[in-house]
Structures are given as structure tokens and as C-alpha cells.
Amino acid sequence: MEEKRSKPRRRVFKGAIIVFNERRSTIDCTVRNLSESGALLVVISIVGVPDAFDLQVSDGTRHSCRVVRRTPTQLGVEFLAAAD
């Protein structure tokens, strides 16, 4: 299979939180792979996950994200900029 990503991703297993709705709503997730420009997130369900959100990773990093791919339990996201 041909790699379409502009930056290679490395496999990781990190807990994270999807944060949206002016920081009033959160969804737990797991980061399964990561690069400078994006990540693959695993969730129980994608129901209710908006197209854009902040991602707070357990290592303390935060990213503003845009969803570029969805499956029933996975989200492929592109990092937009560092979250505040």
C-alpha cells in the first residue's frame, strides 16, 4: 500500500482527551500513531465527535485538530496549530 502522508508516523500508545464545545465537553481516546502533522486516534465511538477539536495528550502536549478520516472507532486527524 502506498504511503500518502507527508510526514511518517511512529507507533505510540498514549492516553488522550478530545476537548471541544469551549472546553465543556470531552471524550477519552488513545493515540495509536503520531507525526509532526497528525495522528490516529481510537475511540469507543465517533458519534458526537466534531470535525475540529483540541487534543490533550497524557504527555502534556496539546494540538488543535481537524478530522481528515473517520471509521466507526478511529479518527485520522491533522494538526492545525498548538492549542492554547
C-alpha positions as CSV (number, residue, x, y, z in Angstrom):
1,M,0.0,0.0,0.0
2,E,1.3,3.4,-1.0
3,E,2.0,5.9,1.9
4,K,0.1,9.1,1.3
5,R,1.1,11.0,4.4
6,S,3.5,13.9,4.0
7,K,5.3,13.0,7.3
8,P,6.0,9.5,8.5
9,R,4.1,8.5,11.7
10,R,5.5,6.4,14.6
11,R,3.5,3.9,16.6
12,V,2.6,5.0,20.1
13,F,0.1,4.1,22.8
14,K,-0.8,7.2,24.7
15,G,-4.0,8.2,26.5
16,A,-5.6,11.5,25.4
17,I,-8.7,13.6,25.7
18,I,-10.7,15.2,22.8
19,V,-11.8,18.6,24.1
20,F,-14.5,20.7,22.4
21,N,-17.5,22.9,23.0
22,E,-15.5,25.7,24.5
23,R,-13.7,23.1,26.8
24,R,-17.1,22.0,28.3
25,S,-17.1,18.6,26.6
26,T,-14.5,15.8,26.5
27,I,-14.1,12.3,25.0
28,D,-11.4,9.8,26.1
29,C,-9.3,8.4,23.3
30,T,-6.0,6.6,22.7
31,V,-3.3,7.9,20.3
32,R,-2.1,4.9,18.2
33,N,0.3,6.7,15.8
34,L,1.8,10.2,15.7
35,S,3.8,12.5,13.5
36,E,4.6,16.2,13.3
37,S,1.5,16.8,11.3
38,G,-1.2,14.4,12.6
39,A,-2.3,11.3,14.5
40,L,-4.6,8.3,14.6
41,L,-7.0,8.2,17.5
42,V,-9.0,5.3,18.7
43,V,-12.3,6.0,20.4
44,I,-15.3,3.9,21.7
45,S,-17.5,5.6,19.0
46,I,-17.1,8.6,16.7
47,V,-20.7,9.6,17.5
48,G,-20.6,13.2,18.7
49,V,-17.0,13.9,17.8
50,P,-16.9,17.3,15.9
51,D,-14.9,17.9,12.8
52,A,-12.4,20.2,14.7
53,F,-11.3,19.9,18.4
54,D,-8.3,20.2,20.7
55,L,-6.4,17.1,21.6
56,Q,-4.8,16.9,25.1
57,V,-2.3,14.0,25.2
58,S,-1.2,12.4,28.5
59,D,2.4,13.6,28.0
60,G,1.2,17.2,28.4
61,T,1.2,18.1,24.7
62,R,-1.9,19.7,23.1
63,H,-2.9,20.1,19.5
64,S,-5.7,21.8,17.6
65,C,-7.0,19.1,15.2
66,R,-9.1,18.7,12.1
67,V,-10.6,15.3,11.3
68,V,-9.5,14.0,7.9
69,R,-10.7,10.4,8.1
70,R,-13.3,8.5,10.2
71,T,-14.1,4.9,10.7
72,P,-16.6,3.6,13.4
73,T,-13.9,3.6,16.1
74,Q,-11.0,5.6,14.6
75,L,-10.2,9.2,13.7
76,G,-7.4,10.3,11.5
77,V,-6.5,13.9,12.4
78,E,-4.4,16.7,11.0
79,F,-2.7,19.1,13.5
80,L,-3.6,22.7,12.7
81,A,-1.6,24.6,15.4
82,A,-0.7,24.3,19.0
83,A,-3.7,24.6,21.3
84,D,-3.8,27.4,23.9
